[in-house]
């Protein structure tokens, strides 16, 4: 059996290419060489480990990554993120090869809204249009009229006529935040992100008392009682921009701590404190995002596996919701 066949067998069993990587290799150098050789681009979410962020061609949140995936001229997209993000890239670039370093890099929020169950739920509200947070499966996007991200969710909701009833899925916390901001009485699917659900109110309160000068900033996927405390609420990109522009020099950050790498790079003289979770861990990392490693990124480009493939009907029916989102975002200047 060839080495590639052995690697593919491991891939089927484990969801990634479990092949030995020479520890003497300069992985940054090798990945950059392979990128040029294969006309590949690396897209990385802010929640990835620092080494992956540093080697990526583009780092961003869901909206920025979607826009970059749509615009790239590369032959290969290597998506250092989670499964639904790579699926979105494939929908927008069906003619390109899309790789995900670890196929098991899923998403607790996406998993909280199974498409077959949501389809039956949707049937109860035949006159409603569906707005889905982009953190959902490709198949759920086929049941969606307009996607949104945390960056553009407010603009998406406000673009819909006030007399048009809406189902919002799958994140109930973001849904409640949008209801409060817009006054719209939306039907909400009861899903959530594990990272943003386990922040400790008590520990955060103690941090705020210990650091009275600190600004408490939070992602809108957080629960309402935490958002009420926040000095600023925004997407990962919004949080990053706020820390750069703010006169404050200390921030308590309530989102996945991977974003702090970019915050520290952009504002090296400022202090960033990750908001603690309600468990014994010191931080609140997403276990799915952290499945991707520099070694897996290297083997993914080298062997061009694991590849993301979608049925043509999913691409055809799901892409319209993303295109509509990008169209509204462009009009809003986002």
HELIX and SHEET records of a PDB file:
HELIX    1   1 UNK A    3  UNK A   14  1                                  12    
HELIX    2   2 UNK A   27  UNK A   38  1                                  12    
HELIX    3   3 UNK A   50  UNK A   55  1                                   6    
HELIX    4   4 UNK A   62  UNK A   71  1                                  10    
HELIX    5   5 UNK A   83  UNK A   92  1                                  10    
HELIX    6   6 UNK A  108  UNK A  111  1                                   4    
HELIX    7   7 UNK A  115  UNK A  123  1                                   9    
HELIX    8   8 UNK A  138  UNK A  141  1                                   4    
HELIX    9   9 UNK A  153  UNK A  158  1                                   6    
HELIX   10  10 UNK A  172  UNK A  182  1                                  11    
HELIX   11  11 UNK A  194  UNK A  197  1                                   4    
HELIX   12  12 UNK A  201  UNK A  210  1                                  10    
HELIX   13  13 UNK A  224  UNK A  227  1                                   4    
HELIX   14  14 UNK A  236  UNK A  245  1                                  10    
HELIX   15  15 UNK A  259  UNK A  266  1                                   8    
HELIX   16  16 UNK A  289  UNK A  291  5                                   3    
HELIX   17  17 UNK A  294  UNK A  303  1                                  10    
HELIX   18  18 UNK A  312  UNK A  332  1                                  21    
SHEET    1   A 4 UNK A  58  UNK A  60  0                                        
SHEET    2   A 4 UNK A  40  UNK A  45  1                                        
SHEET    3   A 4 UNK A  76  UNK A  80  1                                        
SHEET    4   A 4 UNK A  97  UNK A 100  1                                        
SHEET    1   B 4 UNK A 146  UNK A 148  0                                        
SHEET    2   B 4 UNK A 129  UNK A 133  1                                        
SHEET    3   B 4 UNK A 166  UNK A 169  1                                        
SHEET    4   B 4 UNK A 187  UNK A 188  1                                        
SHEET    1   C 4 UNK A 232  UNK A 233  0                                        
SHEET    2   C 4 UNK A 215  UNK A 218  1                                        
SHEET    3   C 4 UNK A 250  UNK A 254  1                                        
SHEET    4   C 4 UNK A 271  UNK A 274  1                                        
END                                                                             
